[in-house]
Each structure stands twice: as C-alpha cells, then as structure tokens.
Amino acid sequence: MGVGSQVRDVIESQGETWQKVLQGTRRLDLPGSILCVGSGTSYYLAMVMAHIGNAVGIPMQAAPSQDVVLEPDLTLRAHQSVIVLSRSGETSEANWTAAVSKKYGKTVLGITCNESSELAEHVHHLWAIPEAHDHTVVMIRSFTSMLMAFQSAVVHSVMGDINADRVLENIVSAADEFILQSRAKIAELLRIPPRRTYILGSGVRYGIALEGALKALEMSNENAYAYGPLEFRHGPWGSVTEEDLIVLLGQRSYTSHEQALVNDLSQRTSQLLIIAHHKWFDEFSIAEERRVEIPVAGNDMWFGPMAVIPLQWIGWHWATNTQRNPDVPRALEAAVNLDYGV
C-alpha cells in the first residue's frame, strides 16, 4: 500500500457511502430550538447543519462541545433539544455534552458512525451510520455522510420537498465522476505546493471552508486558514503573495460580491481556485484549470458534501507532495479522550 492510500480510498468511496445513507430512513423530530454541537470537524459539521436548519425554518444554533461542558447554563438555556455529533461516539467532550444536556432536561439526539459507542448510553435518540466510518485518523466520508443523513432527514421530515430529494439523489449519481475529476484538477494545481492556503466561504459554506482548512492542517501540517470572502478583504488581505493558494467556495446568491473579490485577488496572485455551480461562472472569465464545477442542478445549500471533496484532495496532495503521510498525521488520534471529568 502506498503513502496515503487509506485516506485516498476513503475519499474515493464517498459516493457509494452516500447511496447507502440515502437508503436509510431518519426523521428529525426534536422539540423546540435545537443546539447542534461537536468538536473539531464535528463542530464545523454542526455549523453547516445549523445554517441549513435555519434556512428551512428549524431554529438551530451551532456551538463547540466545550461550551456546553464549561458554561452549560449559558449555552443550553435557549434550547429544548441538543444534537451531539461524534464520529467515534467516544470523544470525551461529546459524551460530557450529552450527559450534561440530559441532566438539564434537554432532548438529546446523537449522530455517530459507531453504533456501539458510549454516546448511545447518554442520548435519547441515536442515528448510527457505521458504513460512513472512515477507520482513519482524519475525518473524510464521516463528515460528508453525516451531513447527507441530516439533509435527507430535513428533506423528508420537515420539508417534504420532492425536488430537494431529487437533488440529493443526483448528487449521489454524479459523485464518482466528480471525485475523480476533482482529484485530477487538484493534482495539477498542487504540483508545486503553496506557501499558504486560504479557503473562503460564507453562510452554509463557512463551516465547509473551516473543515477544508483543518484537513490541510491535519494531513500536511502546513499553513491553511479559513475566512469569509468579504472578511478576507480586510486584515488577511495584506499577507497574500504569489506563492499562496486561494480557494473560493462560490454560491450563486453571492455571485456579484464573490466575483468582485476574485477580480481583486487576481491582481495579487494567479494561484486561485473557484469551487462553485457551473452557473456561477456565467459571464465571468476564469481559466478552466482554476475552476471546479458542481455538476448538479439545485439549491447551493445542498451541495456541501460535494463542495468539500476538492478540499479533501488539497489536504491529501499537499501532504504527499511534501513527504507527509495522510494516513498517519503527526500527533493526532482518531478520538480525543481527556483525562479530566465534569
């Protein structure tokens, strides 16, 4: 097996896993306002889920698990329900959060890829998605698959929208080809590793941007940062050089603002990559090698599982091109267990 082969195989397996996820029947039947929590990648997933929830009329807020552990009165007071996200279901903060939330009388849903985890003991309801477990240190298909499960539950139990359901099915159908095309494009882009990578995303894409930066940090140990596109035009702007890669996660509802920023960025560096639906590029000239096009029609809100894939490849190629092994990231563990309690 070659360097990084485990993570590579997991990235490439996501379409098949999403298909299995959509075959499951899950309902989001939680009372009142929902607090969605996680740690690390799971927290960024919580951010994406909360944005989708609010967009379809479900009052949701995201917070890191540590906020519930450290300040439960403040963090929990406005919510009747809590969703705890944890791939392993064994992370200390996840189990502490579930236990504390239960103690405060909240309805708790756990979402995990480990059906026999400790988390199951602390929640009222459990979504177990074992087929999505990565069995690697870095989270890859677990992130996209838990997101797909949430999206499917929202579509079926809250929206009842056949068009949105069809979008999710089309994402699955297009996944394998998109994954391979993304890999080829990122491989060419990362032939010369960047000095730094900046990933820009707003709204439902901000959590995706944070996850992409984390994947690069975890796999390559290089410098990667996430910002909102307009926020980037302030302080971070001054640090950009021709050696830096800037990735924009575009959305059609923000096109005019994002395209204006890209025009400014092109004066600072040629190392640009835009990940967006093909209509984002209408009447906007940018080289083919600088674009990754989402091939599915529909609302940008649902495209998160696809939008993160090129970012996963950036982390993988950056690592392998700088003699690091994505399968064995430095000083990291698959589940964080802290040696103090609450």
Secondary structure, 3 states (H helix, E strand, C coil): CCCCHHHHHHHHCHHHHHHHHHHCCCCCCCCCCEEEEECCHHHHHHHHHHHHHHHCCCCEEEEEHHHHHHCHHHHHCCCCEEEEECCCCCCHHHHHHHHHHHHCCCEEEEEECCCCCHHHHCCCEEEECHHHCCCCCCCCHHHHHHHHHHHHHHHHHHHCCHHHHHHHHHHHHHHHHHHHHHHHHHHHHCCCCCCCEEEECCHHHHHHHHHHHHHHHHHHCCCEEEECHHHHCCHHHHHCCCCCEEEEECCHHHHHHHHHHHHHHCCCCCCEEEEEEHHHHCCCCCCHHHEEEECCCCCHHHHHHHHCHHHHHHHHHHHHHCCCCCCCCCCCCCCCCCCCCC
